[in-house]
Amino acid sequence: MPARGSGMAARVVPGFTGGDGGCRAEARPDAGVGGGVIDGPYFVLTMVGVLGTGLVAGVFCGFSTFVMRALASLPPAQGVAAMNAINVTAVRPAFMLLFTGTAVVCAVIAVVTFVLWPDEGTVELLLGSALYLFGVFGLTVVANVPRNDALAKLDPGAREAAAYWPTYVREWTMWNHVRTGASAAAAVAYVLALT
């Protein structure tokens, strides 16, 4: 088997013979891994997808396992104020580049996969892209962001905020568990496409 990225492999070509009538192998540029598709730039793109989806899964896992529990243990006014501060900070370039940039990479992987339709890894690549685009990015837009917006409209010290806070924590965290699992599963799917 050739080294990854070489795009060249020995292939026996029917009818190709040497001077003594025996079959010979001929180097063909189209005989690489998966037909030469998950090589070069496409391999790098998929690795960026693995990295992005894995990092996002890690961020969300932190919220699911300890951040939201810590906030829920605070008095409601303090928990609401802290979560609102986190939500304002989250939309700054550092996280948004990771979060939306990964969505763009996943969309590009899906489009390239549809266009090239590789011999191997097609299902895994499309599944990984769908998991992130719908289970992470789309879910964030329809489930987590509306809850963040509703929380931001409340005065942390108001009775309404104290009443809404337990519901917010329960629902937001539940959807965050889904986002965490979807992002981790997307990373695994991309890794499987490369193996």
Buried (B, 14 or more C-beta within 10 A) or exposed (E): EBEEEBBBBEEEEEEEEEEEEEEEEEEBEEBBBBBBBBBBEBBEBBEBBBBBBBBBBEBBBEBBEEBBEEBBEBEBBBBBBBBBEEBEEEEEEEBEEBBEEBBEBBBBBBEBBEEBEBEBBBEBBBBBBBBBBEBBBBBBEEBBEEBBEEBEEBEBEEEEBBEBBEEBBEEBBEBBBBBBBBBBBBBBBBBBBBE
